[in-house]
Amino acid sequence: MADLAFIQKEIELRQNLAGENFISPPYNGAKVFVMGELLSAKDFEDDNLYIFMDSRLPPNWQYNLEDYYDPRATETDVSDLINRGKSVTHCSRAVPSGKNRKPISHFCFPVAWNLIATDDALFRAWPQVCVQVNSVDDYGRHHILGYGFFEIPNTPGFHKISLQTWRPIESLRSEIYSFYLGGSVRIENPWELSNTFSFDEEGEKSVVNRYGLSTQSGGSVQFQLSVAIQTQTELEKQREAAKILIHKQQSELVWRRNEKKAKVVVDRTTAQYKIGDY
């Protein structure tokens, strides 16, 4: 039979993993927790950088408002939702780093998304993040150095992301104007450029035509993210595993109890035979 101490340890471990106040995931849904940080940005033209981030949720995704309660928020207050979807970093001056002594702007800016999705949505599109890298010089002139998009990893675990950016360019005159007076060619709606395909009137998928859009490569932005997915299906699996362990524990106790009774009967029988011999 199995070791009783090992079974008891497994049961206690599963009971202590969640605690008594653990909030279970919704029925036919899942909770997705994304935590990490924006590490650095490198290979950009300027050295005093700050970064805008904007997230977009696909259908059947929403921000998790159940686990966190803010008494200051009201039903008509949308500032909390805006802050969940948008953020901006501090300014970071690039310093030479690495073997090649290339300038790198270190941010170590924490990022987090607490989301709820349906089971079907987990196997379709995942949330996307739009990154806009900007710079500001000593004269207060701001420039847009690059845009980039990435999709939140759809597998649990630790992920490192190196996001390559680009920026639109127009004429030589606009580049000279931007260099001396600040400002850059700005995309009115960056999300329109994040889609690589579209659907026509008949519902057929077609590749988006970007012919005529002149761009220039920018630097790269590094992220590291940890993704945790909590589903009702996995919770049921853990409950079934706990039931199996409890059943093994009860079977082990019954077996040991019967073994102890049988041993007592054998000892009594042996003692009676010894008395009869005398």
N, C-alpha and C positions, 0 to 999 in steps of 0.2 A: 504493500500500500504506500501511498505517497506520504511524504514527511509532513506531519501536522503543523510544525513550526513554520515551514515554508509556505503552506497554504494560508495560515493566519497572517503572515507577513504580507502576502500578496493582497489579501482582503483589506488590511489596514492601509496599504499603499493606495489602493483605488479609492478608499473612502476619504483619504486625506488630500488627494489630488485637487479636488474641486472645493471642498469645504461645504458648510451648511448653507451659505448665502449665494451659492453659485446659480447664475441665471441661465436657464436652458435655452437653446436656440428655438426659433419659431417652428411651428409645424409646416412641413413641406418647404422649408427655407434653411438658410444658413447665415451665420455671422462670419464676416471676414475682417480680420484685424491686420492692418499693415502698419508697421513701425520701422523707423530707420532714420537715416540722416542724409542730407546732401553734403557730400564730403568736400569736393573741390571742383574747380574749373581751370582749364589750362589751354594754352595755344590760342589765346584771343589777342586781338590787336592792342587793346588798352589794358591797363593794369589795376584800375580801381573799379571792381565789378560788384554788381548786385543783381539778384535774379528774382523774377516773378514766376510764380507757379499757379496754374489753374487746372482743376480736375473736372472731368465730365463723366457723368454716370450714364451707362446705356439703359435701355428699358428693363424694368423689373429689378432695378437697383435703387437703393435709397440710403441716406445717412442714418446711422443707428442713433435714435434719440431716446431709447428706452433705458439704456444702462446709465445714462448721465442725466441728472436733474439739476437745472439751474433755476433757483427761485426768482432770479431777476428777469428771466425771459418771459415774454408774453406770447399769446397765440399769434399776434400780428407782427411780432418782432422777427425779421428775417436776417438780422445781422449775424446771428450765430451760424446760420446756414452758409452765409457768404464767407465767413471766416473759416468754415470747414472746407470750403471748396477753393479758396484763394489764399495765397500767402506770399510774402516778400521777405527776402533775406536782408541782412545788414550788408554794408559795404566792406569788401575785403580787398586789400592791396596785394598784388601778386609779388611773391618773393622767389628767388632762385631755389630750386629743390631738385633732388635726384642727382644721378651721375652726370647728366648733361647740363645741369644747372639751368633748366628751363623754368621760366616764371610760372608759378602755380598760385592761384587764389584759394586759400583754405577757408571753408565756411563752417563745417561741422554743425550744420543747421538741422535741428530735429524736424522730422515730418511724420505724420500719422494720419491714417484714415480708418474710421470705424464704420463698417458698412453692413447692410443687410441685403440679401439677394434670395431669389427663389431658386429651387433646385435646378430648374431648366436654364436659368440665367447663368449658372456656374459653367455650363457647357457651351455657352455662346460667347458673346462679346464681354470683355472685362473693362473696368474703368480705364480711361486714358488720362495722362497728365501732359499739359502743355507747359513748356519751359521757355522763358524769354530772358535772354542774358543782356544786361544793360551795363553801361559804364558812365561815370561822371568824372570830369577832369577838375583841375584846380580853379577853373573859371566858372564852374557850375554848368558846363555844357553836357548834355546827356546824349548818348548814342545807343542805338540798338545794334548789338553785335551778333545776335543769332537767335534763331527759333529751333525748337526741337520737340518731338513728341515721343512718348513711350507708353506702353501698356503695362499696367500692374501685373507682375508675374502671377500666373494662375495655378501655381503649385506651391504647397506649403514648404517652408524652409527659408534658408538664407540665400539672398541673391545680390550679386554685384552687377550694376548697370553702368555702362559707359555710353553716354548719349552724345552723338555727333550732331552739331548744329549747323545752320546755314542762315543766310540773310538775303533778302531781295536787293537787287541793284537796278538803277535806272541809267541815266546818262553820266558822262564824265562831269558835266556841270553840277549835277546833284551831289556827286561825290565830293567835289571841291567845296561846295556850299556846306555840306555836312562837316567837312574837316575844319573849316574856319569858324562857322557859326553854330555848329551843333545841330542836333536833330538828325533823323535818318528816315529812310523809306519805311513806312510803317504799314503792316498788314491790318486792315480794318477788322477782319474776323479770322484769326489764325486757324480756328477749327475747320474752316472750309478746306484748308490745305492738308489737314490730317487724314482725310479720306482718300484712299488709293483707288477706290472703285465707287461706282454709283449704279443706280437702277433706272432704266429708261421707262417709258410709258407702258410698255408691255411686260415689265417686271424682269427683263433680262439684265444680267450683271455686265457692266462694261468698265474698262479702265478709264480713270480720269485723265483727260488730256491737259497737260500743263505746257504745251508748246507755246513759246513766246514769253514765258516767265524766266527772267534772267536772275540767277542766284550766284552767290559766292560762299564757299565753304568757310565755316567758322571753327571755333575750338570745340572742345568736348567737356561734358559735365559728368561727374562721377557720383553715383548713388550707391548706397547699400541698404537693402530692405529685408525685413523679416516678415513673412506672411504666415498667418495662422487661420485655419478654416475650421469652424465649428458647425457641424451639421447634425440634424436630428437622426439621420441614419447612423452616423458614427456613435452618437450617444446610445442608440439602441444596441449597437454591437457591444459597447462597453458594459451596458446593463446585462446583456446575455452572458458576457464573460464573467461578470461578477456573480450571476446566478450559478454558473457552472462551478466556480470556486467555492461558493457556499455549499453547494450540493456535495462537492468533494470533501469539504470539511465535515459535514454531517455524516457522510458515509464512513469517513475515517474514524470519527468518534464512535459510531455504532459498531464498527469492526473492532475497535480497541475495547469497547465495553463487553462485547461478546467474547473476545479473546480472554479478557480478565475473568469473566464468569466461568468459562471453560477451564481455565487454569485452577480456579478455586474448587471446581468439582473434581478435577483430577487429584488435587492435593488431598481432598477429603477422602476420596476412594482409596488412595495410597495409604492414608493413615488408618482406615478401617481394616485393610488387609494386614497391616503391621500388627494391629491389636488382635486380630483373629489368629495370627501365628503364635502369639503368646498364649 
